[in-house]
């Protein structure tokens, strides 16, 4: 029972007693006792043996002289109690009516509160539903926007490819550098391969370095072929073939093509940009290029990236590996072991370029450590707080990776296959 119900019970019981038998009982007893209030003080007329009784009363008056007063006082007090009980009953009745009104008001308030709660819950549910709808619409809009931007990038790549082809078709138009911009005569192609053999590393070493890309290619859905541009000695193509992945390569060096074909690899004598531009759009699983970008002019590099974007299936990947100029030993010395290298490409620039041409999910992956442990501040002695910045700069300059790769994904299209 609640506190309010308990108080209500007390009030109801008090009201019944005040307005019921108790009040009437007191009144009745007072009425019966009033005629006898003088008992012991006088003998009524006509009483038997009245004379004797009067003598007894007179004899006992010293003892009972105050009894009549007490009797009247008791009766007066009882009448006052009876009156108070009647007033209390009236007050309790009034209080009961007030409690009833309060209860009715409380019930009304509770009803209103319930209605407000129901309304609030309904409003909150409606807002949550609206919020969910808005979030879904925003997500759909963001997806649509991304797809539209991807389609615009593809359209730009197509337009730029057509404009480059048109410029080259003009009689006095500029001649685009070929894919590797080696500017070698046919007789120099063998010399270039000797340079590659001397400074690129053994087939086994190169195969080991390239094996990490197998997971990247395997993660791409579908069975479309992988195209390796500037495939060199074919180590990557051999890895793909051994892994059961359909792939072929292209190169402008006849010596390279003959070597790879002798190994049973599918390699074609073709300029990479022209070859990718001729492929049916959206039919290539991945375009890979290892240590080719540093041979290209900016125009040719942009053309290669654009052609790859067009050739790739939605979700396909572009992989470009190149020397890391952040390593000073590479950027200031080793890069120039190959006289056909045009210029080093900073990782941030190549990442920006690939992203700006329409690729997304662009990753810069550092590769191939320098072969020695980085310095620690304690190696130089002295105060580590002073030597740490210098050691950090030294490690960044000489202990960073020798190469890096930019790995990017072609986004899907809102208008069907590219």
Secondary structure, 3 states (H helix, E strand, C coil): CCHHHHHHHHHHHHHHHHHCHHHHHHHHHHHHHHCCCCCCCCCCCCCCCHHHHHHHHHHHHHHHCCHHHHHHHHHHHHHHHHHHHHHHHHHHHHHHHHHHHHHHHHHHHHHHHHHHHHHHHHHHHHHHHHHHHHHHHHHHHHHHHHHHHHHHHHHHHHHHHHHHHHHHHCCCCCCCCCCCCCCCCHHHHHHHHHHHHHHCCCHHHHHHHHHHHHHHHHCCCCCCEEEEECCCCCHHHHHHHHCCCCEEEEECCHHHHHHHHHCCCCEEECCHHHHHHHCCCCCEEEEEEECCHHHCCHHHHHHHHHHHHHHEEEEEEEEEEEECCCCHHHHHCHHHHCCCCCCCCCHHHHHHHHHHCCEEEEEEEEECCCCCCCCCHHHHCCCHHHHHHHHHHHHHHHCCCCEEEEEEEECCCCCCCC
